[in-house]
């Protein structure tokens, strides 16, 4: 029996009080699509060895999990501000760098521009925030490197407008469908 | 004559009105350390072809630039909130995924925890923000994936307390020194 494909489940829900339960729900949904979900909190920190600092241990275990994974699904919902969580974004870049298929969703339907406070056009018509920093106007959900990475990979960011931002799984299921299709096409199953 | 090593210069200064001038200053500093600086804004968008959307063209050119680069230096200063710019963080992950040396600095000396508004300990002693989201307490400048990536690579994040956050190059020079040493040791020069 060939192993089912493994999907790394990245997202800032690890910071919620009920993180473990959200991870469990994501893994159950993975099963329904013939996939094995790998949730970062399932790593056993003790496995890294007591002599390693906890943050370094978590980093190494997460990276090892991404190396074991056949693909990644990233929760890129706004986190503590207009944009996605830095840890999740780092992992999106890392798995793209590994050359593995990546899929992403956000629980906000609007654009980064719409979510950035105090934006206005300058004399040249360029959108800038209160500090004078340019805000991209490509209709993307986040920084273009994130949206274009996903679009260029063949699966544009799934935008699911939901009320319960971080934990809602409305946008997760379309990503699962895409991942299942891609991994089977790739001959993994 | 062997080519000098090329260093990709990532950071949110591309969003400042004087982005091109900051890029120029970074390239001049690179020269002083025997390196060639590759600044994203130096890409010629037209080279991607007129049929490609602008955001996708920028993405592809930046990725191609990172593939050409021998290393990357990342400006991870706080950007529109407590944490680093998403585009820069994505690129850090990508170059780490490519297996290239990465170096990072931040123009804030304090921790992510200290910069996150409204934090307080919950009943279990865990720091949480106003939305109940956990805030890491490892003394890191940002999400542990960023700090641990750099520390694990042998060059911990350079923390330069400056007043002019995004454009200041105080933390950039120590990264250049580290990059120059690493690339020479690696036999590139």
Interface residues (C-beta under 8 A of the other chain):
Chain A: X12 X14 X15 X16 X17 X53 X54 X55 X56 X58 X59 X60 X62 X79 X80 X81 X82 X83 X84 X85 X86 X87 X89 X90 X91 X92 X93 X94 X95 X96 X97 X98 X99 X116 X122 X128 X129 X131 X132 X133 X134 X135 X136 X138 X140 X142 X143 X144 X145 X146 X147 X148 X149 X151 X152 X166
Chain B: X12 X14 X15 X16 X17 X53 X54 X55 X56 X58 X59 X60 X62 X79 X80 X81 X82 X83 X84 X85 X86 X87 X89 X90 X91 X92 X93 X94 X95 X96 X97 X98 X99 X116 X122 X128 X129 X131 X132 X133 X134 X135 X136 X138 X140 X142 X143 X144 X145 X146 X147 X148 X149 X151 X152 X166
